[in-house]
Amino acid sequence: MRLIAALFAAFSAAMLGLAAGAIWMLPTMALRRPLPALALAAGWLLALAVRNWVRPAGRVAAALAAGATVLAAIYVNVLTAAARIAGSMGIGLLDALREAGLAMLLALARLAVRPADVGFTLAAALLAAWLAGRRPRRAP
């Protein structure tokens, strides 16, 4: 039963990370520039979400929150690469995602990563791990 709970927690953290990356893409595309500082906000929100449903809070919650934060940062870069392909080729985003494939999108995302992106992502992952690893305060 513990294995099922751990797998469900990992799956849920991954889905939360992907959702955070998709939401992060909205202001990135609206402003038409990378917004690496949003990694801190995403990490904070992911840490709170993970901390509230992984029991007991601790190393597992910290690892899941940090992983979800890194996944969100990777996903926003992949989605941004797909949006650039879609815009330059005049096709839809889903078509660009499907036709380019994961390997090409990851390669394009990796080429667009700057040192600031890596720094903010690492800081956000550490913040998420620290916040998720703490025990939630009890209401009086």
C-alpha positions as protocol buffer text, in pm:
chain_id: "A"
residue {
  index: 1
  type: MET
  ca { x: 0 y: 0 z: 0 }
}
residue {
  index: 2
  type: ARG
  ca { x: 291 y: 237 z: 71 }
}
residue {
  index: 3
  type: LEU
  ca { x: 426 y: 183 z: -279 }
}
residue {
  index: 4
  type: ILE
  ca { x: 93 y: 283 z: -432 }
}
residue {
  index: 5
  type: ALA
  ca { x: 83 y: 597 z: -217 }
}
residue {
  index: 6
  type: ALA
  ca { x: 439 y: 688 z: -317 }
}
residue {
  index: 7
  type: LEU
  ca { x: 367 y: 632 z: -687 }
}
residue {
  index: 8
  type: PHE
  ca { x: 50 y: 839 z: -664 }
}
residue {
  index: 9
  type: ALA
  ca { x: 239 y: 1119 z: -489 }
}
residue {
  index: 10
  type: ALA
  ca { x: 510 y: 1117 z: -759 }
}
residue {
  index: 11
  type: PHE
  ca { x: 251 y: 1114 z: -1037 }
}
residue {
  index: 12
  type: SER
  ca { x: 58 y: 1398 z: -873 }
}
residue {
  index: 13
  type: ALA
  ca { x: 372 y: 1606 z: -827 }
}
residue {
  index: 14
  type: ALA
  ca { x: 461 y: 1557 z: -1193 }
}
residue {
  index: 15
  type: MET
  ca { x: 114 y: 1662 z: -1304 }
}
residue {
  index: 16
  type: LEU
  ca { x: 130 y: 1969 z: -1080 }
}
residue {
  index: 17
  type: GLY
  ca { x: 468 y: 2056 z: -1230 }
}
residue {
  index: 18
  type: LEU
  ca { x: 334 y: 2026 z: -1583 }
}
residue {
  index: 19
  type: ALA
  ca { x: 32 y: 2239 z: -1494 }
}
residue {
  index: 20
  type: ALA
  ca { x: 257 y: 2504 z: -1339 }
}
residue {
  index: 21
  type: GLY
  ca { x: 472 y: 2506 z: -1653 }
}
residue {
  index: 22
  type: ALA
  ca { x: 167 y: 2552 z: -1873 }
}
residue {
  index: 23
  type: ILE
  ca { x: 41 y: 2841 z: -1661 }
}
residue {
  index: 24
  type: TRP
  ca { x: 391 y: 2991 z: -1656 }
}
residue {
  index: 25
  type: MET
  ca { x: 386 y: 2988 z: -2036 }
}
residue {
  index: 26
  type: LEU
  ca { x: 92 y: 3231 z: -2052 }
}
residue {
  index: 27
  type: PRO
  ca { x: 277 y: 3542 z: -1931 }
}
residue {
  index: 28
  type: THR
  ca { x: 590 y: 3427 z: -2113 }
}
residue {
  index: 29
  type: MET
  ca { x: 405 y: 3425 z: -2444 }
}
residue {
  index: 30
  type: ALA
  ca { x: 206 y: 3739 z: -2366 }
}
residue {
  index: 31
  type: LEU
  ca { x: 524 y: 3938 z: -2297 }
}
residue {
  index: 32
  type: ARG
  ca { x: 721 y: 3754 z: -2568 }
}
residue {
  index: 33
  type: ARG
  ca { x: 1027 y: 3705 z: -2352 }
}
residue {
  index: 34
  type: PRO
  ca { x: 1152 y: 3452 z: -2100 }
}
residue {
  index: 35
  type: LEU
  ca { x: 1047 y: 3510 z: -1741 }
}
residue {
  index: 36
  type: PRO
  ca { x: 1287 y: 3299 z: -1534 }
}
residue {
  index: 37
  type: ALA
  ca { x: 1198 y: 3480 z: -1211 }
}
residue {
  index: 38
  type: LEU
  ca { x: 857 y: 3316 z: -1223 }
}
residue {
  index: 39
  type: ALA
  ca { x: 1034 y: 2995 z: -1127 }
}
residue {
  index: 40
  type: LEU
  ca { x: 1039 y: 3124 z: -769 }
}
residue {
  index: 41
  type: ALA
  ca { x: 663 y: 3176 z: -767 }
}
residue {
  index: 42
  type: ALA
  ca { x: 605 y: 2836 z: -927 }
}
residue {
  index: 43
  type: GLY
  ca { x: 835 y: 2669 z: -673 }
}
residue {
  index: 44
  type: TRP
  ca { x: 659 y: 2838 z: -383 }
}
residue {
  index: 45
  type: LEU
  ca { x: 313 y: 2733 z: -504 }
}
residue {
  index: 46
  type: LEU
  ca { x: 425 y: 2379 z: -583 }
}
residue {
  index: 47
  type: ALA
  ca { x: 586 y: 2347 z: -241 }
}
residue {
  index: 48
  type: LEU
  ca { x: 266 y: 2452 z: -68 }
}
residue {
  index: 49
  type: ALA
  ca { x: 61 y: 2210 z: -273 }
}
residue {
  index: 50
  type: VAL
  ca { x: 296 y: 1917 z: -214 }
}
residue {
  index: 51
  type: ARG
  ca { x: 342 y: 1993 z: 155 }
}
residue {
  index: 52
  type: ASN
  ca { x: -33 y: 1988 z: 213 }
}
residue {
  index: 53
  type: TRP
  ca { x: -94 y: 1642 z: 68 }
}
residue {
  index: 54
  type: VAL
  ca { x: 226 y: 1442 z: 128 }
}
residue {
  index: 55
  type: ARG
  ca { x: 222 y: 1299 z: 477 }
}
residue {
  index: 56
  type: PRO
  ca { x: 440 y: 1326 z: 669 }
}
residue {
  index: 57
  type: ALA
  ca { x: 611 y: 1636 z: 531 }
}
residue {
  index: 58
  type: GLY
  ca { x: 983 y: 1582 z: 509 }
}
residue {
  index: 59
  type: ARG
  ca { x: 1238 y: 1452 z: 263 }
}
residue {
  index: 60
  type: VAL
  ca { x: 987 y: 1291 z: 30 }
}
residue {
  index: 61
  type: ALA
  ca { x: 777 y: 1607 z: 7 }
}
residue {
  index: 62
  type: ALA
  ca { x: 1092 y: 1816 z: -41 }
}
residue {
  index: 63
  type: ALA
  ca { x: 1216 y: 1595 z: -325 }
}
residue {
  index: 64
  type: LEU
  ca { x: 876 y: 1592 z: -494 }
}
residue {
  index: 65
  type: ALA
  ca { x: 838 y: 1969 z: -474 }
}
residue {
  index: 66
  type: ALA
  ca { x: 1189 y: 2032 z: -607 }
}
residue {
  index: 67
  type: GLY
  ca { x: 1134 y: 1783 z: -889 }
}
residue {
  index: 68
  type: ALA
  ca { x: 800 y: 1938 z: -980 }
}
residue {
  index: 69
  type: THR
  ca { x: 962 y: 2281 z: -992 }
}
residue {
  index: 70
  type: VAL
  ca { x: 1239 y: 2165 z: -1224 }
}
residue {
  index: 71
  type: LEU
  ca { x: 981 y: 1987 z: -1440 }
}
residue {
  index: 72
  type: ALA
  ca { x: 777 y: 2309 z: -1464 }
}
residue {
  index: 73
  type: ALA
  ca { x: 1086 y: 2500 z: -1580 }
}
residue {
  index: 74
  type: ILE
  ca { x: 1169 y: 2239 z: -1842 }
}
residue {
  index: 75
  type: TYR
  ca { x: 809 y: 2223 z: -1962 }
}
residue {
  index: 76
  type: VAL
  ca { x: 775 y: 2600 z: -2005 }
}
residue {
  index: 77
  type: ASN
  ca { x: 1091 y: 2597 z: -2218 }
}
residue {
  index: 78
  type: VAL
  ca { x: 960 y: 2310 z: -2430 }
}
residue {
  index: 79
  type: LEU
  ca { x: 625 y: 2485 z: -2477 }
}
residue {
  index: 80
  type: THR
  ca { x: 801 y: 2809 z: -2567 }
}
residue {
  index: 81
  type: ALA
  ca { x: 1010 y: 2628 z: -2829 }
}
residue {
  index: 82
  type: ALA
  ca { x: 693 y: 2473 z: -2972 }
}
residue {
  index: 83
  type: ALA
  ca { x: 524 y: 2814 z: -2981 }
}
residue {
  index: 84
  type: ARG
  ca { x: 820 y: 2961 z: -3169 }
}
residue {
  index: 85
  type: ILE
  ca { x: 804 y: 2679 z: -3423 }
}
residue {
  index: 86
  type: ALA
  ca { x: 428 y: 2724 z: -3458 }
}
residue {
  index: 87
  type: GLY
  ca { x: 462 y: 3098 z: -3508 }
}
residue {
  index: 88
  type: SER
  ca { x: 741 y: 3075 z: -3763 }
}
residue {
  index: 89
  type: MET
  ca { x: 574 y: 2801 z: -3965 }
}
residue {
  index: 90
  type: GLY
  ca { x: 218 y: 2928 z: -3940 }
}
residue {
  index: 91
  type: ILE
  ca { x: 80 y: 2613 z: -3779 }
}
residue {
  index: 92
  type: GLY
  ca { x: -103 y: 2552 z: -3454 }
}
residue {
  index: 93
  type: LEU
  ca { x: 70 y: 2482 z: -3124 }
}
residue {
  index: 94
  type: LEU
  ca { x: -59 y: 2125 z: -3104 }
}
residue {
  index: 95
  type: ASP
  ca { x: 59 y: 2058 z: -3458 }
}
residue {
  index: 96
  type: ALA
  ca { x: 402 y: 2196 z: -3371 }
}
residue {
  index: 97
  type: LEU
  ca { x: 419 y: 1979 z: -3059 }
}
residue {
  index: 98
  type: ARG
  ca { x: 318 y: 1670 z: -3253 }
}
residue {
  index: 99
  type: GLU
  ca { x: 535 y: 1726 z: -3562 }
}
residue {
  index: 100
  type: ALA
  ca { x: 853 y: 1847 z: -3390 }
}
residue {
  index: 101
  type: GLY
  ca { x: 863 y: 1564 z: -3139 }
}
residue {
  index: 102
  type: LEU
  ca { x: 1000 y: 1562 z: -2788 }
}
residue {
  index: 103
  type: ALA
  ca { x: 1366 y: 1520 z: -2884 }
}
residue {
  index: 104
  type: MET
  ca { x: 1369 y: 1825 z: -3110 }
}
residue {
  index: 105
  type: LEU
  ca { x: 1172 y: 2037 z: -2864 }
}
residue {
  index: 106
  type: LEU
  ca { x: 1408 y: 1946 z: -2579 }
}
residue {
  index: 107
  type: ALA
  ca { x: 1709 y: 2029 z: -2798 }
}
residue {
  index: 108
  type: LEU
  ca { x: 1562 y: 2368 z: -2892 }
}
residue {
  index: 109
  type: ALA
  ca { x: 1470 y: 2437 z: -2532 }
}
residue {
  index: 110
  type: ARG
  ca { x: 1823 y: 2351 z: -2419 }
}
residue {
  index: 111
  type: LEU
  ca { x: 1969 y: 2590 z: -2678 }
}
residue {
  index: 112
  type: ALA
  ca { x: 1753 y: 2875 z: -2545 }
}
residue {
  index: 113
  type: VAL
  ca { x: 1847 y: 2826 z: -2179 }
}
residue {
  index: 114
  type: ARG
  ca { x: 2056 y: 3108 z: -2032 }
}
residue {
  index: 115
  type: PRO
  ca { x: 2256 y: 3106 z: -1709 }
}
residue {
  index: 116
  type: ALA
  ca { x: 1988 y: 3320 z: -1542 }
}
residue {
  index: 117
  type: ASP
  ca { x: 1731 y: 3052 z: -1625 }
}
residue {
  index: 118
  type: VAL
  ca { x: 1942 y: 2784 z: -1458 }
}
residue {
  index: 119
  type: GLY
  ca { x: 2008 y: 3003 z: -1156 }
}
residue {
  index: 120
  type: PHE
  ca { x: 1643 y: 3087 z: -1100 }
}
residue {
  index: 121
  type: THR
  ca { x: 1541 y: 2724 z: -1149 }
}
residue {
  index: 122
  type: LEU
  ca { x: 1795 y: 2600 z: -896 }
}
residue {
  index: 123
  type: ALA
  ca { x: 1695 y: 2870 z: -648 }
}
residue {
  index: 124
  type: ALA
  ca { x: 1329 y: 2784 z: -697 }
}
residue {
  index: 125
  type: ALA
  ca { x: 1394 y: 2411 z: -652 }
}
residue {
  index: 126
  type: LEU
  ca { x: 1582 y: 2480 z: -328 }
}
residue {
  index: 127
  type: LEU
  ca { x: 1302 y: 2708 z: -208 }
}
residue {
  index: 128
  type: ALA
  ca { x: 1043 y: 2444 z: -294 }
}
residue {
  index: 129
  type: ALA
  ca { x: 1240 y: 2172 z: -116 }
}
residue {
  index: 130
  type: TRP
  ca { x: 1285 y: 2387 z: 194 }
}
residue {
  index: 131
  type: LEU
  ca { x: 919 y: 2490 z: 210 }
}
residue {
  index: 132
  type: ALA
  ca { x: 781 y: 2143 z: 137 }
}
residue {
  index: 133
  type: GLY
  ca { x: 1014 y: 1979 z: 386 }
}
residue {
  index: 134
  type: ARG
  ca { x: 889 y: 2192 z: 672 }
}
residue {
  index: 135
  type: ARG
  ca { x: 600 y: 2071 z: 880 }
}
residue {
  index: 136
  type: PRO
  ca { x: 279 y: 2271 z: 831 }
}
residue {
  index: 137
  type: ARG
  ca { x: 175 y: 2486 z: 1123 }
}
residue {
  index: 138
  type: ARG
  ca { x: -123 y: 2365 z: 1318 }
}
residue {
  index: 139
  type: ALA
  ca { x: -420 y: 2593 z: 1371 }
}
residue {
  index: 140
  type: PRO
  ca { x: -472 y: 2689 z: 1737 }
}
